[in-house]
Amino acid sequence: MDIIEAIEKRISCRAFTDQIPDAETIRKLEQEIAAINDESGLHFQLYGPREDGTAINMATNMFAANPPYYAALVARKDPVEEEKLGFYGERLVLVAEMLGLSTCWVAGTYDRESARVELADGEVLHDVIPLGYAPEKMPLKQRTIRGAIRGRSKKQDELYRGPVPLAQAPEWVQACIDAVWKGPSAINEQPVVFVQDTLNGPVRAELSRVKSGMEYCDLGIAKYHFQVVAEACDIVGSWQWGDGGAFR
Ligand SMILES: Cc1cc2nc3c(=O)[nH]c(=O)nc-3n(C[C@H](O)[C@H](O)[C@H](O)COP(=O)(O)O)c2cc1C
C-alpha cells in the first residue's frame, strides 16, 4: 500500500482484534516515531500490551474493544506545537495504515488513568492513537457511531475559497482538497479552508473558526494530507506553520 492508498483507506477504527503486531511492525513504528521526534521536537511515545494483551482502556461508549498498542502524542500547549502534532501525528497514522494497522485520533474518549506517558516540564498529552488490527466485519457499534459523525461531513467545495468554484480550480488543488476531505478532524468539524486569491497564486490554509482549540491539530492534519497529494501531483512544496500559512 502506498501513502495515497493509505489516505483512501484510513478511517477512525473503534474496534480491534486481540492480534498483537509482530516485532518487525513495532520496530518500524518506533523508527518512525524517532524520526518524527528528531525532525519536529515533539515527544511522541509508543506503548504496548499490559498483562491482558491490551495497552489502554478506551471509553466503552465509543469503542468496541481496546487496542494492543497506542501512541501518546505529547507537545507543549501552544497553537503551532499543536498544529505540528497534527501534521506529524497524521504522518504516523498513515505509516501505521501502510503497515496494515488501523488507528483513531482520540483526544477525549479514553480512561486517562490507564494511559502511560512521560511528560517533561510544560508538556501535555494531547491525543492518543490506538494501534491494532481491525476486525474483518465492522461491529454494529462502530458502524452506528461512524454513520452518525461522518454523516455530518461538509461538502468538498466548502473547503476551498478561490477565484473560481472548486470544480474549476487547478486539478492538483482539487485532488488535494479531496484528500483533505477524507482526513480525520476532531468531531468531524473539518474546520480548514484552503484559500487562493488567483488561480496560479499560492494556497493558504485558514481556520474557519477556533472553538475547542483542537482546530490547530486539525490544521496540521489537513496540511499534511494536502502536501502528500500535491507531491504525488508533482507539485512539491511545504507549508508555513500557522493559521493562514501558505504552501510554497
Ligand atoms: C484531534 C482529533 C481528536 C479526536 N478525538 C476523538 C475522540 O476523543 N473519540 C473518538 O471516538 N474519535 C475522535 N476523533 C475522530 C473523529 O471523530 C473522526 O476523525 C471524524 O469523525 C472523521 O471520521 P473518520 O476519521 O472515520 O474519517 C478525533 C479526531 C481528531 C482529528
Ligand as a Chemical Component Dictionary entry (heavy atoms), coordinates in Angstrom:
data_LIG
# 
_chem_comp.id                   LIG 
_chem_comp.type                 NON-POLYMER 
_chem_comp.pdbx_formal_charge   0 
_chem_comp.three_letter_code    LIG 
# 
loop_
_chem_comp_atom.comp_id 
_chem_comp_atom.atom_id 
_chem_comp_atom.alt_atom_id 
_chem_comp_atom.type_symbol 
_chem_comp_atom.charge 
_chem_comp_atom.model_Cartn_x 
_chem_comp_atom.model_Cartn_y 
_chem_comp_atom.model_Cartn_z 
_chem_comp_atom.pdbx_ordinal 
LIG C1  C1  C 0 -7.797  15.833 17.060 1  
LIG C2  C2  C 0 -8.835  14.740 16.982 2  
LIG C3  C3  C 0 -9.415  14.263 18.132 3  
LIG C4  C4  C 0 -10.374 13.223 18.065 4  
LIG N1  N1  N 0 -10.890 12.715 19.238 5  
LIG C5  C5  C 0 -11.748 11.656 19.189 6  
LIG C6  C6  C 0 -12.227 11.069 20.387 7  
LIG O1  O1  O 0 -11.936 11.509 21.510 8  
LIG N2  N2  N 0 -13.042 9.977  20.279 9  
LIG C7  C7  C 0 -13.385 9.447  19.069 10 
LIG O2  O2  O 0 -14.108 8.453  19.049 11 
LIG N3  N3  N 0 -12.955 9.997  17.900 12 
LIG C8  C8  C 0 -12.137 11.073 17.932 13 
LIG N4  N4  N 0 -11.643 11.623 16.760 14 
LIG C9  C9  C 0 -12.012 11.018 15.457 15 
LIG C10 C10 C 0 -13.026 11.874 14.681 16 
LIG O3  O3  O 0 -14.304 11.761 15.244 17 
LIG C11 C11 C 0 -13.025 11.403 13.198 18 
LIG O4  O4  O 0 -11.771 11.674 12.639 19 
LIG C12 C12 C 0 -14.088 12.081 12.367 20 
LIG O5  O5  O 0 -15.364 11.755 12.835 21 
LIG C13 C13 C 0 -13.995 11.670 10.878 22 
LIG O6  O6  O 0 -14.176 10.290 10.716 23 
LIG P1  P1  P 0 -13.053 9.374  10.040 24 
LIG O7  O7  O 0 -11.765 9.607  10.794 25 
LIG O8  O8  O 0 -13.537 7.964  10.160 26 
LIG O9  O9  O 0 -12.904 9.811  8.602  27 
LIG C14 C14 C 0 -10.746 12.680 16.806 28 
LIG C15 C15 C 0 -10.147 13.192 15.646 29 
LIG C16 C16 C 0 -9.204  14.196 15.712 30 
LIG C17 C17 C 0 -8.546  14.688 14.470 31 
# 
loop_
_chem_comp_bond.comp_id 
_chem_comp_bond.atom_id_1 
_chem_comp_bond.atom_id_2 
_chem_comp_bond.value_order 
_chem_comp_bond.pdbx_ordinal 
LIG C1  C2  SING 1  
LIG C2  C3  SING 2  
LIG C2  C16 DOUB 3  
LIG C3  C4  DOUB 4  
LIG C4  N1  SING 5  
LIG C4  C14 SING 6  
LIG N1  C5  DOUB 7  
LIG C5  C6  SING 8  
LIG C5  C8  SING 9  
LIG C6  O1  DOUB 10 
LIG C6  N2  SING 11 
LIG N2  C7  SING 12 
LIG C7  O2  DOUB 13 
LIG C7  N3  SING 14 
LIG N3  C8  DOUB 15 
LIG C8  N4  SING 16 
LIG N4  C9  SING 17 
LIG N4  C14 SING 18 
LIG C9  C10 SING 19 
LIG C10 O3  SING 20 
LIG C10 C11 SING 21 
LIG C11 O4  SING 22 
LIG C11 C12 SING 23 
LIG C12 O5  SING 24 
LIG C12 C13 SING 25 
LIG C13 O6  SING 26 
LIG O6  P1  SING 27 
LIG P1  O7  DOUB 28 
LIG P1  O8  SING 29 
LIG P1  O9  SING 30 
LIG C14 C15 DOUB 31 
LIG C15 C16 SING 32 
LIG C16 C17 SING 33 
# 
